[in-house]
């Protein structure tokens, strides 16, 4: 009989957030749409990516005497993407948490960490909450504490 090593909890939590897949990356730049084709996705969302970058620098453009530097806009864009990526990961956990009983009975999803019991509902909830909090912290830093 072969002994199998269990995956560390952190790897299961990262899998639960789909950080090992493409979903958070696509959703981060989806602009409310999801395309099944990477080619269509990339070309359809160039506008949303550019728009996100512009919005990330918008806080400083309100002050007429300051023009946002490229470094500032890059920093804001990175923060925006990071916050969206974390929040998307939390959404993936929420989805699996709600669907855990259904997922356990579907061949394609039965091995997901929550459906298979590798992660408890309490662990998943704490992981989801941490991602939401981290996303909010990143947004707070990005907005420099301003309430916009």
Secondary structure, 3 states (H helix, E strand, C coil): CCCCCCCCHHHHHHHHCCCCCCHHHHHHCCCCCCCCCHHHHHHHCHHHHHHHHHHHCHHHHCCCCCCCCHHHHHHHHHHHHHHHHHHHHHHHHHHHHHHHHHHCCCCCCCCCCCCCCCCCHHHHHHHHHHHHHHHHHHHHHHCCCCCC
